[in-house]
Amino acid sequence: MSERILITGAAGRIGTALRPLLARPGRVLRLLDIHPVKPGDDDAEIVTASFTDPAALDEACDGVDAVVHLGGKPGEGSWEELAEVNVEGTRQVLEAAVRHGIPRVVLASSIHAAGFWTRDEVGPDGFLPSDTAPRPDTLYGVSKAAVEGLGSLYHSRFGIDVSCLRFGAYRPEPLSIVDLTVWISHEDGARLVQACLSTPPPAGFRVLWGISANARRWFSLAEGAAIGYHPEDDAERFAAGMSGVEDFDWSDPLLHLVGGSFCTLPLGRGRG
């Protein structure tokens, strides 16, 4: 029997990267996005619709075994849009999962849900636990903290297995020296999602850092390892090619905050 996985936000940056890495025999990917998703060689089922539309979600969730909810507004913006898309949209996805009896949901959160935690608050092992309470750094971070809260609620109320992934810098390779701590490779991202899709019963609720095994990280991977996430990549292999890495001022206060420069962004305005 085939396993059917619904991926929302499938045309986005993370969805596009994950699609080929999650495809495998016996699995059908159903790809939903408001923007057109390009056909591929994986026989995926493509749905052009918004995850904020309950009727469209009902159709997309029919016969689905798990949902990977990646859709949302990335980065800082107006509260009205963040609340509508990230918060209410996630609630709609979880409501649809309840209506269709879908037992497992993976939610894309962000390190910015916990952006104001610092290196001074790491545990005795030198790492910040992945289930550290939210301390958002922006309105965007607040919306992702709300996503985690919704996931907790729908697990407790309805018994859905929910994983919230606090993704760091999800890119093919680190773009900056700062990324050396928070980078996650495309392949490790897929390993993390697959671990969440494969957790055995009983159902649980978990918050996990979406981070690779970076030598300079200060984020715990123990919680991910408990469900089978074993990252294989390390941003350090890119460090030698980065200009100024040896002379970089690692004492910069922003580097001691999970959210980095997001902690000083004007609220509601983003980087522009």
C-alpha positions in Angstrom: 0.0 0.0 0.0 1.3 3.4 -0.9 2.0 6.1 1.6 0.7 9.6 0.7 2.4 12.7 2.1 0.9 16.1 1.6 3.5 18.9 1.5 2.2 22.5 1.7 4.3 25.3 0.4 5.7 22.8 -2.1 6.8 25.5 -4.6 8.8 27.4 -1.9 12.5 27.3 -1.2 12.4 24.5 1.4 9.6 22.6 -0.4 11.5 22.6 -3.7 14.7 21.3 -1.9 12.9 18.6 0.0 10.7 17.2 -2.8 13.3 15.0 -4.5 14.9 14.0 -1.2 11.6 12.7 0.3 10.5 10.8 -2.8 10.9 7.0 -2.6 9.2 3.9 -3.8 5.9 3.3 -2.2 5.4 7.0 -1.4 3.2 9.4 -3.2 3.9 13.1 -2.7 0.9 15.4 -2.9 2.3 19.0 -3.5 0.1 22.0 -2.6 1.0 25.6 -3.2 -0.8 28.7 -4.3 2.0 29.1 -6.9 2.3 26.5 -9.7 4.5 23.5 -8.8 6.7 22.3 -11.6 6.0 18.7 -12.7 8.8 16.3 -12.0 9.8 12.7 -12.6 8.3 11.5 -9.3 4.6 11.2 -10.3 3.7 13.7 -7.6 0.1 14.8 -7.3 0.1 18.6 -7.8 -2.6 20.8 -6.2 -2.7 24.5 -7.0 -4.5 26.1 -4.0 -4.1 28.0 -0.8 -3.7 26.1 2.5 -5.8 28.9 4.1 -8.8 27.6 2.0 -10.7 24.9 4.1 -12.4 23.5 1.0 -9.2 23.1 -0.9 -7.5 21.6 2.1 -10.3 19.0 2.5 -9.7 17.9 -1.1 -5.9 17.9 -0.6 -6.1 15.9 2.6 -8.2 13.1 1.2 -6.4 9.8 1.6 -3.3 11.4 3.2 -1.2 9.6 5.8 0.9 12.7 7.0 1.2 16.4 6.4 4.5 18.3 6.1 3.3 21.9 6.5 6.0 24.2 5.0 3.7 26.9 3.7 3.8 30.4 5.2 5.1 33.9 5.0 8.9 33.8 5.5 10.6 36.6 7.4 9.3 39.7 9.1 6.3 41.6 7.8 3.0 43.0 8.8 1.2 41.3 11.7 -2.0 41.1 9.8 -0.4 39.0 7.0 1.7 36.9 9.4 -1.4 36.2 11.6 -3.5 35.3 8.5 -1.0 33.1 6.7 1.3 31.6 9.4 -1.1 31.4 12.4 -4.6 31.0 11.0 -3.3 29.0 8.0 -1.6 26.5 10.3 -4.8 26.2 12.3 -6.7 25.4 9.1 -4.1 22.7 8.3 -4.4 21.1 11.7 -8.2 21.3 11.6 -8.2 19.5 8.2 -5.9 16.9 9.7 -8.5 16.3 12.5 -11.3 16.1 10.0 -9.5 13.5 7.9 -8.0 11.5 10.7 -4.5 12.2 9.6 -2.3 10.9 12.5 1.0 12.8 11.8 1.9 16.5 11.0 5.3 18.1 10.7 5.2 21.9 11.1 7.9 24.3 9.9 8.9 26.6 12.8 12.0 28.7 13.0 14.9 29.6 15.2 13.3 33.0 15.4 10.6 31.6 17.7 13.4 31.4 20.3 15.5 34.3 19.0 16.2 36.1 22.3 17.8 33.1 24.0 21.6 33.5 24.4 24.7 31.4 24.6 24.8 32.2 28.3 21.7 30.1 28.8 22.9 26.8 27.3 22.6 23.7 29.3 25.4 21.9 31.2 26.4 20.2 28.0 27.1 23.5 26.3 24.0 23.3 24.0 20.6 25.0 24.1 17.8 22.4 24.4 15.6 22.2 21.4 12.4 22.4 23.5 13.5 25.7 25.1 10.4 27.9 25.6 9.7 30.4 22.9 11.4 33.9 23.1 10.5 35.3 19.7 12.7 38.0 18.2 10.2 39.5 15.7 6.5 39.4 14.8 7.5 36.6 12.4 9.0 34.8 15.4 5.8 35.3 17.3 3.9 33.7 14.5 6.2 30.7 14.6 5.8 30.5 18.3 2.1 30.4 17.8 2.6 27.6 15.2 4.3 25.6 17.9 1.5 26.4 20.4 -1.1 25.2 17.9 0.8 22.0 17.3 0.9 21.4 21.1 -2.8 22.0 21.4 -3.8 19.7 18.5 -1.6 17.0 19.9 -3.0 17.2 23.4 -6.7 17.6 22.2 -6.7 15.1 19.3 -3.7 12.8 19.7 -2.0 13.9 16.5 1.8 13.2 16.4 3.2 16.7 15.9 6.8 17.8 15.2 7.8 21.5 15.1 11.1 22.1 13.4 13.0 25.3 14.3 14.9 25.6 11.1 18.1 27.6 10.9 19.7 28.7 7.7 18.3 26.2 5.2 20.5 26.5 2.2 22.7 24.5 -0.2 25.7 26.0 1.7 26.4 28.7 4.3 26.2 32.2 2.9 27.9 34.0 5.7 30.2 33.4 8.7 27.2 33.6 11.0 25.7 30.6 9.1 28.5 28.5 10.4 26.5 28.0 13.6 22.9 27.7 12.3 23.2 26.2 8.9 21.2 23.1 7.9 21.9 21.3 4.6 19.2 20.3 2.2 20.1 16.6 2.9 20.0 17.0 6.7 16.7 18.8 6.3 15.3 15.8 4.6 16.8 13.5 7.2 15.1 15.5 9.9 11.7 15.5 8.2 12.0 11.7 7.5 12.8 11.0 11.1 9.6 12.9 12.1 7.6 10.9 9.6 9.0 7.6 10.9 8.6 8.0 14.6 6.8 4.9 16.1 3.7 5.1 18.3 2.7 6.4 20.7 2.1 9.9 19.2 4.0 12.7 20.7 4.7 16.4 20.5 8.2 17.6 20.0 10.1 20.8 19.1 13.5 20.2 17.4 16.3 22.4 16.1 16.6 22.2 12.3 20.4 22.4 12.4 23.2 20.3 10.9 26.0 18.9 12.9 28.0 22.1 12.8 31.2 22.3 14.7 30.4 25.8 15.9 26.7 25.1 16.8 25.4 25.7 20.3 22.1 24.0 19.7 21.3 20.5 21.1 20.7 17.7 18.6 20.0 15.2 21.4 16.3 15.5 21.0 16.5 14.9 17.3 18.7 11.9 17.8 16.1 10.4 20.1 13.8 10.0 17.1 16.5 9.0 14.6 17.8 12.3 13.3 21.5 12.0 12.7 22.8 14.9 10.6 25.8 14.2 8.4 26.8 17.6 7.3 28.9 20.3 9.0 29.1 24.0 7.9 32.8 24.0 8.9 33.8 22.5 5.6 32.9 25.8 4.0 34.7 27.9 6.5 38.1 27.9 4.8 36.6 29.5 1.7 35.0 32.4 3.7 36.9 35.7 3.6 37.7 37.0 7.1 36.6 34.0 9.1 39.9 33.8 11.1 39.6 37.5 12.1 35.9 37.6 12.6 34.7 39.1 15.9 32.9 36.2 17.5 32.3 38.3 20.6 29.7 40.4 18.8 26.6 40.4 21.1 24.3 39.5 18.2 26.2 36.3 17.7 25.2 35.3 21.3 21.5 35.6 20.4 19.7 32.7 18.7 18.0 35.2 16.3 21.1 37.2 15.5 20.3 40.3 13.5 16.6 39.6 13.6 16.7 40.8 17.2 17.2 44.4 16.0 14.9 44.4 12.9 12.2 47.0 13.0 9.0 45.2 13.9 6.6 44.6 11.1 9.0 46.0 8.4 11.4 43.3 7.6 14.9 43.9 6.1 13.8 46.2 3.3 
